[in-house]
Amino acid sequence: MAVHPDRFATASAVEKRVAMQWSARANEAYRILKDPLSRARYMCEREGVDLQTETNTAMSAEFLMQQMQWHERLDELNDHPNPNDALAFKNELADALSNTTSHVQSLLDEKRYADAAVRIREWMFLDKLIKITDGLTADI
């Protein structure tokens, strides 16, 4: 509230511009911190851990195998839509996401930021896949 632009309605142009900049920064910080995934990414980056989301796709062999299975199930649901199967798949992904977010939280609490970064990349994959399945189940 201290930097809200409305408080500077009668201020000079410079003060208005500075208030607007600070307000934009406060809004961006709020946006990052209110979203759990963005907040986790920020916490790692603040500790000097580059998530390398564009270049580092390294994940555990177990998770890569799980990815393949999920993609196969998604392809099957696209080819043969079934509301019950789609719901079961969405529930499975929701459980996986819940486990991943809990694990990330534990790693962050333990200040194991490099380990958390690996799980955050998995979280990002799950987040994307869940959004895809939302579209899939809307069509069924």
N, C-alpha and C positions, 0 to 999 in steps of 0.2 A: 504494500500500500504506500510505502514511503516514496516510491518512484513511479507511481501510477501517473500517466500523462494528464489525467483530469486535475491533479493537484497543481499542475504547472500551467493552467489555462491562461493565467495573466503574467506568466514569467517571460523573460526575454527569449528570443529565438534560439540562442545557444542553450539556455537552460531547458527549453522544451525538447531540443534535439537530444541532449544528454539523458533526460528523463525517458524519452522514447527508446533510446538505446538500452538503458538499464531495464526498462520494462520488458523489452523484447528478450533480453538475456534471462530475466526472471521467469518469463513464460516458457522459454526453451528449457530451462533447468527443471521447472515443474513438469513439463511434458516428459522429460527423460526419467525423472525420479518416480513419477506415478506409474509408469509401465515397468513391470518386473523384469522383462527381458532387457529393456534399455538400461534400467538401473544396474543390472548385473554386468552388462557390457561396460558401462561407465566405471563401475568399481574396479574392474580389471584394468581398464585403460588408465585410470587415475594412479594405479600402482605400477604403471610402466609395462604392463603386459599387452602387447599388440595382438589382437584377436586374429588378424590377418584373414578376415572373412572372405576376401576376394581371391587370395592366393593359397591359403592353407586349408586343404580339405582332409587332412589327416584325422582319422577317427579309428577307434578300436575295430579290430576285425569282427568282433561280435556285433557291433552297431552297424557296420557295413553290410553284414549278412542280413540283419534285421531290416535295413533299408531296402535291400533287394526283395525280401519277402513282402514288405509293405507295398512296394511298387507293383509286384505281381498281383497282389490282392486288389489294388486300385485298378489295374488293367482289367482284371476279371469283373470287377463291379461296373466298369465302363462298358464292357462287352455284354454283360448279363446283369442288368440292374435288378437288385433285390433289396427292398427296404429293410428287412431284418438283418441281412448280411451287412448292409451299409451301416446300420445302427451299431452292430457288434464291432465293426471295424472302427467306427468313431469312438466307441467306448474304450477299445484297446489303445487307440492313440491318446486318448485323454488320460488313461492310466500311465502310459509311458511318459507323457508330458509331466504329469504330477510327480512321478518318481524322479525325473530329470531335474525339475525345478527344486525339489527337496534336496537332491544331491548337490546341486549348484549352491544352494543356500548354506549347506553344511561346509562346503569347500571355502566359500567366502568367509564364513564365520571363523574358520580355522586359518584364514589368511593364506590359503593355497591357491593363489590367483592363476598360476600357469595351469594347474589341474582344472580349475573352474573354467578357464578359457576353452579347453577341449570340450567340456560338457555344454558350454554355452553354444558352441557351434552345432552340437547335436540338438539342443533346444531350438535353435533357429531352423534346422531342418524339419523338426516336428511341427513347429509353428506354421511353416509353409505347407506341409502336407495336410495339416488339419484344415487350413483355409481351402485347399483343393477339395477336400472331402465335404466341406460345407456346401460348395457348389454342386457337388455330386448328389448329395442327399436332397438338395432343393429341387433337383430335376426328377427325383423318383416319386 
